[in-house]
Amino acid sequence: MEKSYLFLAEGFEEIEALATVDILRRAGMDVATVAVGPSLSVSGAHGVSVNADLAFDQADFSDAAWLICPGGMPGAANLVQFEPLCALLQAHAAAGGRLAAICASPAVVFAPLGLLNGKRATCYPGFEQACIEAGADMQAQPVVVDGDTITGQGPAAAIPFALAIVRHTLGADAAQQVASGMLICGDI
C-alpha cells in the first residue's frame, strides 16, 4: 500500500496536522509524520510537542500517495525554507503526484513553488494574494479539491480537509464511514 507523508516543522498548526493524521489512519491509510528539522520532537505553534515518525532523510518517498503540509506560523515558513522538501514537492507534482496543504501552507509553501498555477484553491484568510499572484483561482470555501491537489482554509477545516483526502483516495463510502464513526452528521 502507498504511504502518505505529513511534514512537521517547528511552529506547525497542531489541529491541522494531528486531525489529518488521525482521520487518515481511521480510514486505514498508511501515513507517517516527517520531521523536517534536526529532531524528531517538533513543537507546534501552540506549544504541543509531537514526536514525528521519521526524519526527512530517513523516508523513502518513492511510494508516496500524498505529500501533506499543515499550516501554522512559523510552521509553514519553516517548511518552505527546507529546500529538500521544496524539491520533493515539485518533483512529486511534476510526476502527477497528490498534494495537500492547509491554512498558510497553500500560500507560503505551494504558491512560491508554482504548485497552484491554474488550480482552484483556498487558504487561510489574508494569505490569498500570494496564491493569486502564483496563478491560483481562489475560492472562499473551507476545502477545495482540484485534480490531485487539495487545499484547506485553517483549523476549523481540518476535519473536512482530511476527509477530502480520504474521499479522493478511498472513495466517498470510506470517507462517510469514517465521518459517521466520528459522529459527523450529514453528507461529507
C-alpha positions in Angstrom: 0.0 0.0 0.0 1.2 3.5 -0.7 2.2 5.7 2.2 1.2 9.3 2.8 3.6 11.7 4.4 2.7 14.7 6.6 5.5 17.2 7.2 6.2 18.8 10.6 8.3 21.9 11.1 8.7 23.9 14.2 5.5 26.1 14.6 3.1 23.7 12.8 -0.6 24.1 13.4 -1.4 21.2 15.8 -5.1 20.7 14.9 -4.4 20.6 11.2 -1.6 18.1 11.5 -3.0 15.8 14.1 -6.6 15.7 12.9 -5.4 14.8 9.4 -3.1 12.0 10.6 -5.8 10.7 12.9 -8.5 10.7 10.2 -6.3 9.1 7.5 -5.4 6.3 10.0 -9.0 5.8 10.9 -9.6 5.2 7.2 -6.9 2.6 7.2 -4.5 4.7 5.2 -0.7 4.4 5.9 0.5 7.8 6.9 3.8 8.9 8.6 4.7 12.2 10.1 8.1 13.5 8.9 10.2 16.0 10.8 12.0 18.5 8.6 14.2 19.8 11.4 17.1 18.4 13.3 15.0 16.5 15.8 12.1 14.1 15.7 10.5 16.1 18.5 8.7 19.1 16.9 6.8 21.8 18.7 3.6 23.2 17.3 2.5 26.8 17.2 0.7 26.4 20.5 3.3 24.6 22.4 2.2 21.0 21.8 5.2 18.8 21.0 4.9 15.8 18.8 7.4 13.0 18.1 7.5 12.5 14.3 7.6 9.0 12.9 10.6 9.7 10.7 13.3 12.3 10.0 13.1 13.6 6.4 16.4 11.9 5.4 15.1 8.5 6.7 12.0 8.5 4.5 11.6 6.8 1.1 9.1 9.0 -0.7 9.1 6.8 -3.9 5.8 5.2 -2.7 4.1 8.5 -1.7 0.3 8.5 -2.0 0.1 12.1 -0.6 2.5 14.7 0.5 0.7 16.9 3.1 1.7 20.3 4.5 -0.1 21.5 7.6 -0.2 25.3 8.2 0.6 27.4 11.2 3.1 30.1 11.6 6.0 29.9 11.6 5.5 26.3 10.6 4.6 27.0 7.0 7.5 29.4 6.7 9.8 26.7 8.1 8.6 24.1 5.7 9.3 26.3 2.6 12.8 27.1 3.9 13.6 23.4 3.9 15.0 23.0 0.4 14.8 19.2 0.2 11.1 19.4 0.9 10.6 22.0 -1.8 12.4 19.9 -4.3 10.4 16.8 -3.3 7.1 18.7 -3.6 8.0 19.9 -7.1 9.2 16.6 -8.3 6.1 14.8 -6.9 3.8 17.3 -8.6 5.7 17.0 -11.9 5.2 13.2 -11.7 1.4 13.7 -11.2 1.5 13.0 -7.5 -1.1 14.1 -5.0 -0.5 17.1 -2.8 -2.5 18.7 0.1 -1.9 21.8 2.1 -4.0 23.7 4.6 -4.0 27.1 6.3 -0.9 29.2 5.4 0.8 26.4 3.5 -1.1 26.8 0.2 0.2 30.4 0.1 3.5 30.1 1.9 4.7 26.7 0.6 2.7 25.7 -2.6 2.3 29.1 -4.2 6.0 30.1 -4.4 6.9 26.6 -5.8 4.4 27.0 -8.6 2.1 24.2 -7.4 -1.1 26.2 -7.5 -0.7 27.7 -11.0 -4.0 27.3 -12.9 -5.7 25.5 -9.9 -8.6 26.3 -7.8 -7.5 26.7 -4.2 -8.2 28.1 -0.8 -6.0 29.2 2.2 -6.1 31.0 5.5 -7.9 34.3 5.0 -5.4 37.1 4.5 -2.9 34.9 2.6 -4.9 34.8 -0.7 -2.8 37.4 -2.6 0.3 35.1 -2.7 -1.9 32.4 -4.2 -3.4 34.8 -6.8 0.0 36.1 -7.8 1.1 32.4 -8.3 -1.8 31.8 -10.7 -4.4 30.3 -8.4 -8.1 30.7 -8.8 -9.1 31.4 -5.1 -12.3 30.0 -3.7 -13.9 31.2 -0.5 -14.6 27.6 0.7 -13.3 25.6 3.6 -11.8 22.9 1.3 -11.1 22.9 -2.4 -10.2 19.8 -4.5 -8.7 20.5 -7.9 -7.5 17.3 -9.5 -4.8 15.8 -7.3 -4.4 18.9 -5.2 -6.4 19.6 -2.0 -6.3 22.8 -0.1 -8.0 23.9 3.1 -8.6 27.2 5.0 -7.4 26.5 8.5 -8.0 24.7 11.8 -11.8 24.6 11.5 -11.5 23.0 8.1 -9.0 20.3 9.3 -11.6 17.5 9.6 -13.3 18.2 6.2 -9.8 18.6 4.7 -8.7 15.2 5.9 -12.0 13.6 4.9 -11.5 15.0 1.4 -8.1 13.2 1.2 -9.8 10.0 2.3 -12.6 10.5 -0.3 -10.1 11.2 -3.0 -8.1 8.1 -2.1 -10.6 5.5 -1.0 -13.9 6.8 -2.2 -17.0 8.5 -0.8 -18.2 5.5 1.1 -15.0 5.2 3.1 -15.0 8.9 3.9 -18.6 8.7 5.0 -17.9 5.7 7.2 -15.1 7.5 9.0 -17.2 10.6 9.4 -20.1 8.6 10.8 -17.8 6.8 13.2 -16.7 10.3 14.4 -20.4 11.3 14.8 -20.2 13.9 12.0 -23.8 14.2 10.8 -24.9 14.6 7.2 -23.1 14.1 3.9 -19.5 15.0 3.8 
